[in-house]
């Protein structure tokens, strides 16, 4: 995987370079210190993945992401930032980023995120996944009688109930609650590989592009708020 690194802090840029260069399946092909330079190098080098800082001078990472991802199927962007800010995350994802990772992530996690993004998937930092769930939960409306309702899609909820088995519905609720595959396996007494299979089938049956999309569907439809089977 050919990777372009982008950060306005030379020490961070050097640290990422030192971290990723020894990784067998990753080749660092370029380094940029601002968004404008990143756009120019991405056009010249055509990297598979651009690891993009978001707060930079000249041209910020969000604007640079829009330009780099304008050609669908070309370079993918993984946002790497210090900001645990859901608004910034949604802004980056809307701009075309395929992942949002915090800089305190473990070295192996950065490499894994690059692999996931390169493979066409999406990587969201676990800390931010919890924030996504909080944002979706905030859409619940409390009525005057004290009961709760939600801006839900009956069609989506009916589709989930129709296409997913009872076990898959239970797994989807746990995914929507932010549990990892390992945690779900521990909760349901299932092997982690079995949980992965259930999640893959859930994504396929619901037409969700990735785990985050399945979480959004579960909360948007109100399905995640119903009692587990």
N, C-alpha and C positions, 0 to 999 in steps of 0.2 A: 504494500500500500504506500503510495507516494503522498507525503504529508507536507503541507505548508504551515509554518508556525507564525502566529501574529500576536504581538504584544508590545506595548509602548515602553515596558520596563526591561532594559537590557539583561538584568539579572534573572528575571523570570524567563525570558527568551532563551538565555544560555542554559538555565536549569532544565527547561523542557527539552532542549536539544540533547543535553547530556543524558536525560532520562530515556528518551525514545530512540536515540541512535543505536544503542546495543540491542534493541528488540529485533528479533530475526525477521519478522514479516513487516516491518515498518522502515521506510526510507525517508528521512527528512530531506526534502529537495529544495527548501527555501525558507527564508525568515524575513519578516516584515515588521516595521516599527510603528506603523499606523495603517488606518483603513485604506487610504488612497494607494499606498505602496502594495497593500495586500491585493487589491483589485488588479493592479498592473501585473503583479507576479502570478496571480491566479490565471490571468489571460495568457501569459507567456508560458507558464510551466504546466498548466492543466493538471494540478494535483488531484488525487482521489478525494482527500479530506483536507479541509482548512480548519485548523484549531484556532479559533478566533476570540481574542479579548473583545469586550464590548465597549468599555470606556476608554477612548483614545483620541488624541488630537487629530487635526486635519480632516479626517473622516472617521466617524465612530463605527464600531463593529456592526451595529444594526444596519446602517446604511450600506456598509461594505458587503454585508451578507445579501442584501437585496440585489446588488449588482452581480455578485458572484454566482448566485443561484438562479439568475434570470434565464440561463440556458438550462432547461430541465434535462437531467440525466448526466450533466457534467459534474463539477466538483460539489461535494457535500460539505456542509459547515457544522462543526461542533463548537458551540459557544463554551468558553472556559473563563469563568469570572469569579470575583470575590463576593459578588452581591447576591445575597439570599432574598431576592426581590421578585415576587411572582409577576408583578406588572412588567418588569424588565424581561423576565423569562417569556411571557406571552408575546411581548413585542419581538423578541428574537425569533420565536417559533413562527410568528406571522410573517416575518421577513424572509423565512425560508430555511432557518437553521433546523437541523435534524436532531440536535441534542443540546442539553444544557447541563453543564458540569461545573461544580465549584472547585476552586483551586486548592482546597484542603483535601481533595480526593487522594486516595492512595495511588502510588505509581501504577500498580497493576490495573486499577480502575480506569485510569486515563487511557491505557492501551486497549482495554476491553471496550471502552466507549468508542474509540476510533474504529475498532473492528465492527462493532454493531452498526455504526453510522455508514461505514463503507459498504456493509452488506445490505443496505437499504432499510435498516431499522431505525428506531428512535431511542435515544438514551436520555433519561431524565434523572438528575441526581436524587437519591432517595429522600433527602431533606426537602427538596422541592416537590416531590410526589405528595408528601403530606400537605404541603401548602395548596396544591391543586385540589385535593380533597376538601380542604377547609373552604376554598373559594366556592366549590360546587355545593357544599353544605349550606353556605350562606344564602343560597337561593331559596332555602326553605322559608316560607312565609307563615308567621304566626297570626291566626285569626283572632277576632275579639273574644271568641269563646274559649280561647286557650288551646284549641286544637291546632295541628299543623297540617299544612298542605304544601304542595310544591308545583312549580311550573313544569309539569310533566307531560310527556308525550304518550298517550294511550297506545298509539300504534307501535312505538318502540317497545313499550312494556309488553304488549301482546306478542310481538315478534320474539322477544327474548324467551318468554314462557313457552312459545310454540317450538322454537328450534333447538333449545338447550334441554338436555336431560336434567333431572333433579340434582344430580351430583354436580353437573356443570354450572347450574344456577347457584348452588352453594359456593362453589369455587369463585364464581364471578363476584358474589357479595364480599368474599374475603379479599379478593383483589381490589375491589372498590374501597375497602377499609384500609388499604395500604400495606397489606401483608406481603412479604416476599414468598417465593415458591417454597423455600425451606420452612417458613413459619406456617404456611398453609398445610404443608405435609405433616408438620407436628400437630396441628389442630385437628386434622382429619385422619391422622394415622395413616398417611400415604407416603410412598417413596417420592422423593423430589422429582425423579424422572416421570413418574405418573402424573404429578401436578403439572409439569411442563407440557405433557401431552394434552391434559384437560384445557390448559390455557391456550394452546395452539388451536384446538378445536373450537374454543369459544371465539377466538379471533376470526377464524374461518367462517363459522356459522353466522356471526353477527356482522360480518363485513368490516370489522375493525382493522385498521392498518397496523395497530400496535397496541401495547398494553394501556398506554395513556388514553387512547381513543376508546377502549373498552370501559375504562373507569369513567370517562366523560359520559358515555352512553348509559351506564348503569345509574349514575346520579341524575342525569338530565331526564331520564324516563321515570324516575322515582322508584325504580326497581330495587336499588340498593337500600332503600329505607324500609322495605317490607321485612317481616320476620323471616329468618332463615328456615329452610325446610327441615 
